[in-house]
Amino acid sequence: MTHDSQLNGSVIAGGAGFIGPTLVGRLLDEGRHVFVFDNFTRGKAAYLDKYAGSGRLTIRRTELASRNDCESALASAAAICNVDEVWHLAANSDIPAGIEDPDIDFTSTFQTTFELLRAMQPLGIRDFHFASSSAVYGDFGSQTLHEGLGPLFPISNYGAMKLASEAQASAAAERFLRRLNIFRFPNVVGIPATHGVILDFIHKLAATPDELHVLGDGSQQKSYLHVSDLVAAMLVIRARERSSKTELVNIGASDAGVTVKWIAEQVVLRVNPSARIVFGSGSKGWIGDVPRFSYSSEKMHSYGWAPAMGSEAAVLRAIDEIARQESI
Ligand SMILES: NC(=O)c1ccc[n+]([C@@H]2O[C@H](COP(=O)([O-])OP(=O)(O)OC[C@H]3O[C@@H](n4cnc5c(N)ncnc54)[C@H](O)[C@@H]3O)[C@@H](O)[C@H]2O)c1
């Protein structure tokens, strides 16, 4: 294939998972060539089938934590068109698994960031959009989480490696990046669901239809954002004129959120109304879980963005979408 310098390209690292496909659709709509690099530990090429006809989507199995693999994937994209941005979505999204084995987050959450940034510089790719997480904050109790808080003490390996990735990207911004966007979001829901509380409950009910066992006492309360709102917010930030190189934003619903108990009840109502809900003990679902937090999205709101759905509406819509995904 010859190089098309008129065509702009976007790399989406980890683009075959949950959030990636929605972003792929939006970037294809902009007329870009989209390159999805994913090792398919959690993602599936099939999630991107609906875009296959565009002629501007390239999917490549890539281990992004491997220097050779990462470099050659980025170089192959740059040989096709003018690749000017990388969206980094690849990470371990199984937080409890990362607590059991810290190597998982070191490799998939941090090393992927390190290798991507390292491979971008010689190719002159200078815009980096990073999917960070509310997990970088750790447990601030009832204090509202806003971007100015610090020092940050994450309580999961996942959160620690996200924070280390933010720091690594910041150093790269000093060195060669033109634009660095760091998006911190809490819980995102929708399809194709690859993980998360709703999918977990639906799988549990499929295994034991009469009982739903919940980790913790169900009092954990968090805000939830629908994936369509998340992607819209990320694109608002990317399009915004600004003088600073680096932007750090929380993206979340600004309501108080919903409890795990409420989500369990809604899933049971949709899947099997006669099932009994059995709660565990303690307010944490797992070590490293932050049971309750209030999230500030004031900065995003000041940029004119607000989610179309609050936490309740986002969760209800996602339950329906995921139940259909799982053929229920
Ligand atoms: N979904 C949420 O609620 C949420 C909340 C906060 C932050 N985030 C972050 O947003 C990003 C996207 O989340 P998601 O929900 O789509 O997760 P996901 O697990 O569905 O997608 C991540 C993708 O990265 C791929 N991947 C993982 N390690 C890789 C590696 N070493 N090499 C190549 N590919 C690799 C997986 O196969 C998967 O397709 C992640 O970085 C996640 O940490 C998500």
The ligand as a Tripos MOL2 file, in Angstrom:
@<TRIPOS>MOLECULE
LIG
   44    48     1     0     0
SMALL
NO_CHARGES

@<TRIPOS>ATOM
      1 N1        -14.7820    0.5980   31.4910 N.am      1 LIG1
      2 C1        -14.6150    1.3540   32.5630 C.2       1 LIG1
      3 O1        -15.5000    1.4650   33.4110 O.2       1 LIG1
      4 C2        -13.3280    2.1280   32.7480 C.ar      1 LIG1
      5 C3        -13.2140    3.0060   33.8410 C.ar      1 LIG1
      6 C4        -12.0390    3.7320   34.0180 C.ar      1 LIG1
      7 C5        -10.9990    3.5930   33.1150 C.ar      1 LIG1
      8 N2        -11.1150    2.7270   32.0720 N.ar      1 LIG1
      9 C6         -9.9780    2.5540   31.1570 C.3       1 LIG1
     10 O2        -10.4200    2.7500   29.8030 O.3       1 LIG1
     11 C7         -9.6920    1.8800   28.9450 C.3       1 LIG1
     12 C8        -10.6600    1.0660   28.1050 C.3       1 LIG1
     13 O3        -11.4920    0.3240   28.9910 O.3       1 LIG1
     14 P1        -12.4330   -0.8340   28.4930 P.3       1 LIG1
     15 O4        -13.5320   -0.9030   29.4610 O.co2     1 LIG1
     16 O5        -12.7170   -0.6850   27.0410 O.co2     1 LIG1
     17 O6        -11.4850   -2.0870   28.7650 O.3       1 LIG1
     18 P2        -11.3880   -3.4420   27.9430 P.3       1 LIG1
     19 O7        -10.6520   -4.4170   28.7960 O.co2     1 LIG1
     20 O8        -12.7010   -3.8520   27.3990 O.co2     1 LIG1
     21 O9        -10.4660   -3.0070   26.7250 O.3       1 LIG1
     22 C9         -9.0620   -2.9140   26.8220 C.3       1 LIG1
     23 C10        -8.4840   -3.6180   25.6180 C.3       1 LIG1
     24 O10        -7.0630   -3.6280   25.7450 O.3       1 LIG1
     25 C11        -6.5840   -4.8800   25.3060 C.3       1 LIG1
     26 N3         -5.2970   -5.1090   25.9560 N.ar      1 LIG1
     27 C12        -5.0640   -5.2700   27.2940 C.ar      1 LIG1
     28 N4         -3.7530   -5.4600   27.4980 N.ar      1 LIG1
     29 C13        -3.1320   -5.3940   26.2790 C.ar      1 LIG1
     30 C14        -1.7850   -5.4980   25.8450 C.ar      1 LIG1
     31 N5         -0.8100   -5.7680   26.7090 N.pl3     1 LIG1
     32 N6         -1.5270   -5.3970   24.5260 N.ar      1 LIG1
     33 C15        -2.5280   -5.1620   23.6360 C.ar      1 LIG1
     34 N7         -3.8170   -5.0450   23.9850 N.ar      1 LIG1
     35 C16        -4.1200   -5.1570   25.2990 C.ar      1 LIG1
     36 C17        -7.6610   -5.8940   25.7030 C.3       1 LIG1
     37 O11        -7.6470   -7.0550   24.9050 O.3       1 LIG1
     38 C18        -8.9350   -5.0720   25.4970 C.3       1 LIG1
     39 O12        -9.4740   -5.2690   24.2050 O.3       1 LIG1
     40 C19        -8.8000    1.0430   29.8410 C.3       1 LIG1
     41 O13        -7.5190    1.6110   29.8500 O.3       1 LIG1
     42 C20        -9.4380    1.1380   31.2020 C.3       1 LIG1
     43 O14        -8.4800    0.9970   32.2280 O.3       1 LIG1
     44 C21       -12.2680    2.0010   31.8720 C.ar      1 LIG1
@<TRIPOS>BOND
     1     1     2 1
     2     2     3 2
     3     2     4 1
     4     4     5 ar
     5     4    44 ar
     6     5     6 ar
     7     6     7 ar
     8     7     8 ar
     9     8     9 1
    10     8    44 ar
    11     9    10 1
    12     9    42 1
    13    10    11 1
    14    11    12 1
    15    11    40 1
    16    12    13 1
    17    13    14 1
    18    14    15 2
    19    14    16 1
    20    14    17 1
    21    17    18 1
    22    18    19 2
    23    18    20 1
    24    18    21 1
    25    21    22 1
    26    22    23 1
    27    23    24 1
    28    23    38 1
    29    24    25 1
    30    25    26 1
    31    25    36 1
    32    26    27 ar
    33    26    35 ar
    34    27    28 ar
    35    28    29 ar
    36    29    30 ar
    37    29    35 ar
    38    30    31 1
    39    30    32 ar
    40    32    33 ar
    41    33    34 ar
    42    34    35 ar
    43    36    37 1
    44    36    38 1
    45    38    39 1
    46    40    41 1
    47    40    42 1
    48    42    43 1
@<TRIPOS>SUBSTRUCTURE
     1 LIG1         1 GROUP 0 **** ****
